[in-house]
Amino acid sequence: MTQPVPALAQHPDYRPWYREPWVWLLIALPVSAIVGCAITIWLALSHPDYRVVDEQEVQQIESELRARTESETARSGQENGDG
């Protein structure tokens, strides 16, 4: 026994959806974004950023900032007539 063929399948230009190139192009765009995202996450996790400055340089920068803030507060106190 043969199965009845749908009327659309008898049309000469009929092709199943997976034979259409536009479908694969539309599927490829989000898939490529997912693959690119996965690669980016893998690179970010496997190559961590390292500290650019060491602890001594951090302490020096902090002391310079403290000295600058102290001099600015002292200067603003003199301008207001407090000093």
Secondary structure, DSSP 8 states (H G I E B T S, - for coil): ------TGGGSTT---GGG-HHHHHHHHHHHHHHHHHHHHHHHHHHS----SS-HHHHHHHHHHHHHHHHHHHHHHHHHTT--
